[in-house]
Amino acid sequence: MFAPTTKVLVVDDFKTMRKIVMGALQQGGLTQVTEADDGATAWPLFEDAAASGAPYGLIVSDWNMPKMQGIELLKKVRAHPAGKALPFVLVTAEAEQKNIVEAVQAGVSNYIVKPFTPATFLEKIQAVYKRHNPNG
């Protein structure tokens, strides 16, 4: 699993969902969690963290949000040098095949469909860790 000191950015326009995701991450031992209410708020946080030399080690983002959607945030992160290999998970109610294909083509690390249990969420996060750290 990710180290407890891994910086995590949780992006969702619903505070309740951010709290659920953050609670699940804390159950998994991750305590360095920052929250943002949409992609437009998350992007400068990502840029600042990358520029400071203390980048995020995981982003968990909703898909449907005002201002900047999660898929747009994913594409921007992947275009940034610090985000090319960054674990990025989309959490969404969108289960349509075309959306999953778009997310995979954009470089998503995993895709979690709402509703989910904390156990399922942590299994998906563990799978992301293993994919990004095959020797870890």
C-alpha positions in Angstrom: 0.0 0.0 0.0 1.0 3.6 -0.3 3.3 4.9 2.4 1.4 6.8 5.2 3.2 10.0 4.3 2.0 9.9 0.7 0.4 13.2 -0.2 -3.1 12.6 -1.6 -5.4 15.0 -3.4 -9.2 14.2 -3.2 -11.3 16.1 -5.7 -15.1 16.1 -5.5 -17.8 18.8 -5.6 -19.8 17.0 -2.9 -18.3 17.5 0.6 -20.0 14.3 1.8 -18.3 12.2 -0.9 -14.9 13.8 -0.1 -15.4 12.8 3.5 -16.2 9.2 2.5 -13.2 9.0 0.3 -10.9 10.6 2.9 -12.3 8.2 5.6 -11.5 5.2 3.4 -8.0 6.5 2.7 -7.4 7.0 6.4 -8.6 3.4 7.0 -5.8 2.5 4.6 -3.3 4.5 6.6 -3.1 7.6 4.4 -3.2 10.7 6.5 -1.7 13.5 4.3 -4.9 14.3 2.4 -5.8 17.6 0.8 -9.3 18.2 -0.6 -10.6 20.3 -3.5 -14.1 20.9 -4.6 -13.5 20.7 -8.4 -10.8 20.3 -11.0 -10.3 24.1 -11.3 -9.5 24.3 -7.5 -7.4 21.1 -7.7 -5.2 22.1 -10.6 -3.2 24.9 -8.8 -2.8 22.7 -5.8 -1.2 20.0 -8.0 1.0 22.6 -9.7 2.1 24.2 -6.4 2.9 20.8 -4.9 4.9 19.7 -8.0 6.8 23.1 -8.0 7.6 22.8 -4.3 9.3 19.5 -4.7 6.7 17.8 -2.6 4.3 16.5 -5.2 1.1 14.5 -4.7 1.6 10.7 -4.8 -2.1 10.0 -5.6 -5.1 11.8 -6.9 -8.6 10.6 -6.4 -11.1 12.6 -8.4 -14.8 12.6 -9.2 -15.7 12.8 -12.9 -18.7 15.1 -12.9 -17.9 18.5 -11.4 -18.5 22.1 -12.3 -15.8 24.3 -13.7 -13.4 21.5 -14.6 -14.5 17.8 -14.8 -12.3 15.0 -13.5 -11.5 13.8 -17.0 -10.2 17.3 -17.9 -8.1 17.3 -14.7 -6.7 13.9 -15.6 -5.7 15.1 -19.0 -4.0 18.2 -17.6 -2.2 16.2 -15.0 -1.0 13.7 -17.6 0.3 16.6 -19.8 2.4 17.9 -16.9 5.9 16.5 -16.4 5.2 15.7 -12.7 1.9 14.0 -13.6 2.9 11.6 -16.3 3.2 8.6 -14.0 1.2 9.9 -11.0 -1.5 7.4 -9.8 -4.8 8.9 -10.7 -8.2 7.3 -9.8 -11.5 8.5 -11.1 -14.5 7.9 -8.8 -17.8 8.3 -10.7 -21.4 7.3 -11.2 -20.6 7.1 -14.9 -20.4 3.5 -15.8 -20.9 3.8 -19.6 -18.3 2.0 -21.7 -17.4 5.1 -23.7 -16.5 7.0 -20.5 -14.3 4.1 -19.3 -12.6 4.0 -22.7 -12.0 7.8 -22.6 -10.6 7.5 -19.1 -8.3 4.6 -20.1 -7.1 6.5 -23.2 -6.4 9.6 -21.0 -4.2 7.5 -18.7 -6.4 6.8 -15.7 -4.9 4.4 -13.2 -8.2 3.0 -12.0 -11.9 3.7 -12.2 -14.3 3.2 -9.3 -18.0 3.3 -9.9 -20.3 4.8 -7.2 -21.7 3.5 -4.9 -18.8 1.6 -3.4 -17.8 0.2 0.0 -14.6 1.4 1.8 -13.2 -2.2 1.4 -13.8 -2.1 -2.4 -12.3 1.4 -2.6 -9.2 0.3 -0.7 -8.8 -2.8 -2.9 -8.8 -0.6 -6.0 -6.3 1.8 -4.4 -4.1 -1.2 -3.5 -4.3 -2.3 -7.2 -3.2 1.1 -8.3 -0.3 1.0 -5.9 0.8 -2.4 -7.3 0.5 -1.2 -10.9 2.6 1.8 -10.3 5.1 0.0 -8.0 5.5 -3.5 -9.4 8.6 -4.1 -7.2 7.0 -2.6 -4.1 
